[in-house]
């Protein structure tokens, strides 16, 4: 029995056990947290991985009557911009861009929907790994871009959830009622 267990028996509910202090917040920790919460960790909102999980190709390509994008088009758009900006961060050649943002919504193939879901997950994981490995100077240089990527991912994930709710393919038990 250690001293804290003995103290707990003696002092009961009045015992104040020292807590291990949380590590200090850093630019890297904030950026990683944003990336993870928009990718695969549910906190204040449903992350992208969960938003597309279990969606069939038919559901992914369904469009609301108002002409908004399909889930598949939104996933295509996210994949494109996440890859584009990640390549820039890494100093690699970015995917070709026509200069027309509308073109980025049309790259997913119906027969490869599962591949697209995995590709979205992979590029989001790539962001997390790149930020975790980046030095402070790189993070300072790209902090705004990384923050925008997280906000962009969250925005379009919200659209994906809205579309799924419209089509009746979202289980509210997974979040967002």
C-alpha positions in Angstrom: 0.0 0.0 0.0 1.5 3.4 -1.0 1.3 6.6 0.9 -1.6 7.9 -1.2 -3.7 4.8 -0.5 -3.0 5.2 3.3 -3.9 8.9 3.1 -7.1 8.1 1.3 -8.1 5.7 4.1 -7.3 8.3 6.8 -8.6 11.5 5.1 -11.4 10.0 3.0 -13.1 12.5 0.6 -11.0 15.4 1.9 -7.8 14.0 0.3 -6.3 16.1 -2.4 -4.2 13.9 -4.7 -1.6 15.8 -6.7 -2.3 15.7 -10.4 0.3 15.3 -13.1 0.4 18.6 -14.9 -0.7 18.6 -18.5 2.1 19.3 -21.0 2.2 22.9 -22.1 0.2 23.9 -25.1 2.3 24.5 -28.2 1.5 25.5 -31.7 2.2 21.9 -32.7 -0.3 20.5 -30.1 -3.0 22.9 -31.2 -2.6 22.2 -34.9 -2.5 18.4 -34.3 -5.6 18.6 -32.1 -7.5 20.5 -34.8 -6.4 18.0 -37.5 -7.3 15.0 -35.3 -10.7 16.4 -34.4 -11.6 17.0 -38.0 -10.3 13.6 -39.0 -11.0 10.8 -36.6 -11.5 12.0 -33.0 -15.1 13.0 -32.1 -15.2 16.0 -29.7 -17.4 19.0 -30.4 -18.6 17.6 -33.8 -18.5 14.5 -35.9 -15.1 14.0 -37.7 -14.8 13.2 -41.4 -13.9 9.5 -40.9 -17.1 8.9 -39.0 -19.2 11.1 -41.4 -18.4 8.9 -44.4 -18.2 5.5 -42.6 -20.7 2.9 -43.9 -21.9 5.0 -46.8 -22.6 3.1 -49.9 -21.5 4.4 -53.4 -25.2 5.0 -54.2 -25.7 7.1 -51.1 -22.4 8.9 -51.7 -23.4 10.0 -55.2 -27.0 11.0 -54.2 -27.7 14.7 -54.7 -30.3 16.8 -53.0 -32.9 18.4 -55.2 -31.5 21.8 -54.7 -28.4 21.0 -56.7 -25.9 20.9 -53.9 -22.9 18.7 -54.1 -23.0 15.0 -53.3 -21.0 13.5 -50.5 -18.7 11.9 -53.2 -18.1 15.3 -54.7 -17.3 16.8 -51.3 -14.9 14.0 -50.5 -13.2 14.5 -53.9 -12.8 18.2 -53.1 -11.3 17.5 -49.6 -8.9 14.9 -51.0 -7.7 17.3 -53.7 -7.1 20.3 -51.4 -5.6 18.3 -48.6 -3.2 16.6 -51.0 -2.4 19.9 -52.7 -1.5 21.7 -49.5 0.2 18.7 -47.9 2.5 18.4 -51.0 3.3 22.1 -50.6 4.2 21.7 -46.9 6.4 18.7 -47.7 8.1 20.5 -50.6 6.8 18.0 -53.1 5.1 18.6 -56.5 1.4 19.2 -55.9 -1.3 17.6 -58.0 -2.2 19.5 -61.2 -4.8 22.2 -60.7 -6.9 23.6 -63.5 -7.4 26.9 -61.7 -11.1 26.1 -61.4 -12.3 25.1 -57.9 -15.4 23.4 -59.4 -13.1 20.8 -61.1 -12.0 19.6 -57.6 -15.5 18.3 -56.8 -15.6 15.8 -59.7 -12.7 13.4 -59.3 -14.2 10.4 -57.4 -15.3 7.4 -59.5 -18.5 5.6 -58.5 -16.8 2.2 -58.8 -14.0 3.3 -56.5 -16.0 4.9 -53.7 -14.3 2.7 -51.0 -10.9 3.7 -52.4 -11.9 7.4 -52.1 -12.9 6.9 -48.5 -9.5 5.3 -47.8 -7.7 8.0 -49.7 -9.4 10.7 -47.6 -8.4 8.9 -44.4 -4.8 8.5 -45.7 -4.3 12.2 -46.7 -5.8 13.3 -43.3 -3.4 10.9 -41.5 -0.6 12.3 -43.7 -1.3 15.8 -42.4 -1.1 14.6 -38.8 2.2 12.8 -39.4 3.7 15.8 -41.3 2.7 18.2 -38.5 4.0 15.8 -35.8 7.3 15.6 -37.6 7.6 19.2 -38.5 10.1 21.5 -36.8 9.0 24.8 -35.2 10.1 26.9 -38.2 8.0 24.9 -40.6 5.0 25.0 -38.3 5.4 28.8 -38.0 5.5 29.1 -41.8 2.5 26.9 -42.4 0.4 27.4 -39.3 -2.2 29.5 -41.1 -2.5 27.0 -43.9 -2.8 24.1 -41.5 -5.5 25.9 -39.5 -7.4 26.6 -42.7 -7.2 22.9 -43.8 -8.8 21.9 -40.5 -11.5 24.5 -40.8 -12.1 23.5 -44.4 -12.3 19.9 -43.5 -14.8 20.7 -40.7 -16.9 22.8 -42.9 -17.3 20.2 -45.6 -17.8 17.4 -43.1 -20.7 19.4 -41.8 -22.1 19.5 -45.3 -21.6 15.7 -45.6 -23.6 15.2 -42.4 -26.4 17.5 -43.6 -26.7 15.6 -46.9 -26.8 12.3 -45.1 -29.5 13.6 -42.8 -31.5 14.8 -45.9 -31.3 11.3 -47.5 -32.0 9.5 -44.3 -28.6 7.7 -44.2 -27.3 9.3 -40.9 -27.7 7.5 -37.6 -28.2 10.3 -35.0 -26.8 8.1 -32.3 -23.4 8.7 -33.8 -23.7 12.4 -33.1 -25.5 15.4 -34.5 -29.2 15.0 -33.9 
